[in-house]
Amino acid sequence: FRSKTYVLSTESSPTGLYVSSDLGVTWTTATAAGLSNTNLRDVKASPYNPDIVLISSDTSISRSIDGGESFTTVYTSGCWRLFYKDLDSVIGIPLAAIGTSIVISNNNGESFTPTTTNIAAQLCVGADLSAPVLPQVTAVYFTNNSSGFIAVHFTDLATGFTRSRIWRTTDGGQTWVNSIDLFVTDQVTSIHADLAADKVTLLTEGVGVWQVDYALQGIITQTDSTIAGG
């Protein structure tokens, strides 16, 4: 039972962190010490301890251990989205305009370490692209702490060509391999991997449901186009 629920207001006034203690019936603005309400990007609470909260911004990742009453900066670089890989491990995804490297914490957000994975340089490479590209991570899914998938939607700034590309990791996000491309212009909004069926299912913003084998080495097939715009 989660005793607290958190949400960020990033595009309307007042911006900042909101907290609910009654499952969303009422909300209060968190006047947390050590937290700036500018350029906030994402908030994630620990899966098993709602008093541990992580917030990312254009300039840092901050952590609270008292339910959002106070925050301490644990990483001093911008981060766009935070995802819990399991109960204690967190992966931080940068936005191209903010940072470059994917960051990882294996101690529930106490500290983050940058990997060598640069989204623009390593997850958007291809002979059919010119430089530079504008990448955006649209979906992340981990089956466990080691194995996961990432969807990168990018635009070739020279030609305007857009594409979504899926990558797989087997080392917890340190490195990403086996890319597969969706030759559609819309973005991947959700990824789910079924280990028992050895399949990865992708939901795209406008085209529908796609499926490919777990290793991303097979031929991607569109399984259902009736969810267009879903």
C-alpha positions in Angstrom: 0.0 0.0 0.0 1.5 3.3 -1.1 1.0 5.9 1.6 2.0 8.8 -0.7 1.6 9.6 -4.3 3.7 12.2 -6.2 3.2 14.2 -9.4 5.1 17.0 -11.0 3.6 20.2 -12.5 6.0 21.3 -15.2 3.9 23.3 -17.7 1.4 25.3 -15.6 1.5 27.6 -12.6 2.4 26.9 -9.9 5.1 24.5 -11.0 6.6 22.0 -8.6 6.1 18.8 -6.7 2.6 17.8 -5.5 1.9 15.2 -2.9 -1.2 13.2 -2.0 -1.7 11.1 1.1 -5.2 9.9 0.2 -4.7 8.2 -3.1 -5.1 11.3 -5.1 -8.3 12.7 -3.6 -6.5 15.8 -2.4 -3.1 17.3 -3.3 -0.8 19.7 -1.6 2.2 21.6 -2.9 5.5 20.3 -1.5 7.6 23.1 -0.1 10.6 20.9 0.1 14.0 22.2 1.3 16.8 21.8 -1.2 14.5 21.5 -4.3 14.2 24.1 -7.0 10.8 24.2 -8.8 12.4 25.2 -12.1 12.9 23.0 -15.2 11.7 19.8 -13.4 11.4 16.8 -15.6 10.4 13.6 -13.8 9.6 12.2 -10.4 9.8 8.6 -9.2 9.1 7.0 -5.8 10.8 3.8 -4.7 8.7 0.7 -5.4 8.9 -0.4 -1.8 9.5 2.7 0.2 7.3 5.7 -0.7 9.5 8.0 1.5 12.3 7.7 -1.0 11.6 10.0 -4.0 13.8 11.0 -6.9 13.3 14.1 -9.0 15.2 14.9 -12.2 15.7 18.4 -13.7 17.6 20.1 -16.5 20.6 20.4 -14.2 20.5 17.6 -11.6 18.9 14.6 -9.9 17.7 15.1 -6.4 16.7 12.6 -3.7 14.4 12.7 -0.7 14.3 10.1 2.1 11.5 11.8 4.1 8.6 11.7 1.7 9.5 14.9 -0.2 10.0 17.1 2.8 13.6 17.8 1.9 15.9 16.9 -1.0 19.6 16.4 -1.6 21.3 16.7 -4.9 22.8 13.3 -5.8 23.9 13.9 -9.4 24.9 17.3 -11.0 23.9 16.8 -14.6 20.6 17.1 -16.4 18.3 14.1 -16.7 15.0 13.8 -18.6 13.4 10.6 -17.3 13.9 8.1 -14.5 13.0 4.5 -14.5 13.3 1.8 -11.8 14.8 -1.3 -13.2 14.1 -3.3 -10.1 13.6 -2.5 -6.4 17.0 -0.9 -5.9 18.3 0.0 -9.4 17.4 3.2 -11.3 18.3 4.3 -14.9 18.4 7.9 -15.9 17.8 8.9 -19.5 19.1 12.3 -20.8 17.4 14.5 -23.3 19.8 15.4 -26.1 19.6 19.1 -25.4 20.3 18.5 -21.7 22.9 15.8 -21.4 24.6 13.1 -23.3 25.2 9.9 -21.2 22.7 7.4 -19.7 23.2 7.3 -15.9 22.7 4.3 -13.5 22.2 3.9 -9.8 22.4 0.6 -8.1 21.7 1.9 -4.5 18.2 3.2 -4.8 19.3 6.6 -6.0 21.9 7.4 -3.4 24.4 8.1 -6.2 24.4 7.9 -10.0 27.3 6.9 -12.4 27.3 7.9 -16.0 27.7 5.1 -18.6 29.6 5.5 -21.9 26.3 5.4 -23.8 25.7 8.7 -25.6 22.1 8.7 -27.1 22.9 10.9 -30.1 26.2 9.3 -30.9 25.6 5.7 -30.2 21.8 5.0 -30.4 21.1 7.0 -33.6 23.9 5.9 -35.8 23.3 4.7 -39.3 24.6 5.1 -42.8 21.4 6.7 -43.9 21.7 9.6 -41.4 23.6 12.8 -41.6 24.8 14.7 -38.6 23.5 16.0 -36.4 20.3 14.2 -35.3 17.8 15.2 -32.6 17.0 12.1 -30.5 14.3 11.6 -27.9 13.8 8.5 -25.7 10.1 7.6 -25.8 9.9 4.3 -24.0 12.0 2.2 -21.6 11.2 -1.3 -20.4 13.2 -3.7 -18.2 12.4 -7.3 -17.5 14.9 -7.4 -14.7 17.9 -5.4 -13.5 20.1 -6.7 -16.4 17.8 -7.0 -19.5 15.9 -4.1 -21.0 14.8 -2.2 -24.0 14.9 1.4 -25.1 13.0 3.2 -27.9 14.7 6.2 -29.4 12.8 8.5 -31.8 15.0 10.8 -33.8 15.0 13.3 -36.6 17.7 13.9 -39.1 18.1 17.6 -38.9 19.6 17.9 -42.4 16.8 16.0 -44.2 13.9 16.0 -41.8 13.7 12.2 -41.9 12.2 10.7 -38.7 12.5 7.2 -37.4 12.0 5.1 -34.2 14.8 2.6 -33.3 14.7 -0.1 -30.6 17.8 -1.2 -28.7 18.4 -4.0 -26.2 20.7 -4.2 -23.2 21.9 -7.3 -21.3 24.2 -5.5 -18.8 21.7 -3.2 -17.0 22.0 -0.3 -19.5 25.8 0.0 -19.7 25.8 -0.9 -23.4 23.0 -1.2 -26.0 23.0 -3.5 -29.0 20.8 -5.1 -31.7 18.9 -2.2 -33.1 15.8 -2.6 -35.1 14.0 0.2 -37.0 10.4 1.0 -37.4 10.0 2.6 -40.8 7.2 4.8 -39.7 7.2 8.4 -38.6 5.3 8.0 -35.3 6.8 7.3 -31.9 6.9 4.1 -29.8 4.9 4.9 -26.7 5.2 1.5 -24.9 7.4 -1.6 -24.8 6.6 -4.9 -23.2 8.8 -8.0 -23.3 7.3 -11.5 -22.7 10.1 -13.8 -21.9 8.0 -16.9 -22.0 6.9 -16.1 -25.5 10.4 -14.7 -26.5 8.7 -11.7 -28.0 8.8 -7.9 -27.7 5.6 -6.0 -28.3 5.7 -2.3 -29.3 2.8 0.1 -29.2 3.2 3.1 -31.5 1.5 6.4 -31.3 -0.3 6.3 -34.6 0.2 3.0 -36.4 -0.7 0.3 -33.9 0.9 -2.8 -32.4 4.2 -4.3 -33.6 6.0 -7.5 -32.6 9.6 -8.8 -32.9 11.6 -11.5 -31.4 13.3 -10.9 -28.0 16.8 -10.5 -29.5 15.6 -7.9 -32.0 17.1 -9.9 -34.8 14.0 -11.0 -36.6 11.6 -9.3 -39.0 9.3 -6.9 -37.3 5.7 -7.5 -38.0 2.6 -5.3 -37.5 0.2 -7.5 -35.5 -2.7 -5.1 -35.1 -3.4 -1.8 -36.9 -6.8 -1.2 -35.2 -5.3 0.8 -32.4 -4.1 3.6 -34.6 -3.9 6.8 -32.6 -4.1 4.9 -29.4 
